[in-house]
Amino acid sequence: MSEDLKRQAAAMALTNLRPGMRLGLGTGSTARHFVDLLGEKVAAGFDCICVPTSEVTARQALSLNIPLSDLETLDRLDLTVDGADEIDPDLNLIKGAGGALLREKIVAAASDAMVVIADDSKLVPALGPRFPLPIEVNRFGLGATQRAVADVMARHGAQGPLRLRETAPGSPYVTDGGHLLLDAFFGRISQPEALSRDLLDIAGVVQHGLFLKMCKTAYVATPDGVRTLTSGTN
Ligand SMILES: O=C(CO)[C@H](O)[C@H](O)COP(=O)(O)O
């Protein structure tokens, strides 16, 4: 059921595509459906050039003969299509459960528009209650960075723990950029902009998974059909 909803949201995002577009390709199980569907269009002759947000997405796109490029060759992208872990009514997002938040944010920031695709389990009244906030950090000085992040969490009234993401006990998850991820359980995040600034002020923090004012349109699949949400109108 859920895979079916994700695919419906992904299919809706195809309506944004025009020949010759420069596209950012997101990461995760919902974005994977979009890349599959784009692959079918490319096989049928659709012209586009794409920048993937992870090595996993790059491999999938290459297997489907989707033409790939990078942000050295292309100065801007027309559109990025990506998933999200939480979506608030203003279409602010938490992203990064799939570990690709840094490249996802770089690609989204280089795009004229960001469209998010998701099933309705991702809708929240305010960011924070369901998913921890992923924070990508440099390996060097991990202890100091963790203490500084814990201080910021305390100042922002975090209700849960701070954990180093691991693939197995004792084996940290390593991002495509060679960094580590901290998962910070906040509960409801009441001041996302201030939290974003406070986290980016920490020297060891590379980036975090708050995507604020970046997404203008979200296609959210429900059992009753796909809803189109637009920022500023929900
Ligand atoms: O941010 C992400 C990866 O870093 C994903 O977009 C997010 O985790 C949603 O994934 P899924 O579609 O599998 O629920």
The ligand as an SDF file (V2000), in Angstrom:
LIG
                    3D

 14 13  0  0  0  0  0  0  0  0999 V2000
   16.0170   12.7950    3.0210 O   0  0  0  0  0  0  0  0  0  0  0  0
   16.0580   11.7010    2.4890 C   0  0  0  0  0  0  0  0  0  0  0  0
   17.3100   10.9650    2.2770 C   0  0  0  0  0  0  0  0  0  0  0  0
   18.3950   11.6310    2.8620 O   0  0  0  0  0  0  0  0  0  0  0  0
   14.8080   11.0970    1.9660 C   0  0  0  0  0  0  0  0  0  0  0  0
   14.2770   11.9190    0.9960 O   0  0  0  0  0  0  0  0  0  0  0  0
   13.8450   10.9410    3.0860 C   0  0  0  0  0  0  0  0  0  0  0  0
   14.4840   10.1630    4.0810 O   0  0  0  0  0  0  0  0  0  0  0  0
   12.5600   10.2580    2.6340 C   0  0  0  0  0  0  0  0  0  0  0  0
   12.8250    8.9420    2.2980 O   0  0  0  0  0  0  0  0  0  0  0  0
   11.6580    7.9400    1.9260 P   0  0  0  0  0  0  0  0  0  0  0  0
   11.0720    8.4080    0.6460 O   0  0  0  0  0  0  0  0  0  0  0  0
   12.3660    6.6030    1.8080 O   0  0  0  0  0  0  0  0  0  0  0  0
   10.6690    7.9380    3.0580 O   0  0  0  0  0  0  0  0  0  0  0  0
  1  2  2  0
  2  3  1  0
  2  5  1  0
  3  4  1  0
  5  6  1  0
  5  7  1  0
  7  8  1  0
  7  9  1  0
  9 10  1  0
 10 11  1  0
 11 12  2  0
 11 13  1  0
 11 14  1  0
M  END
$$$$
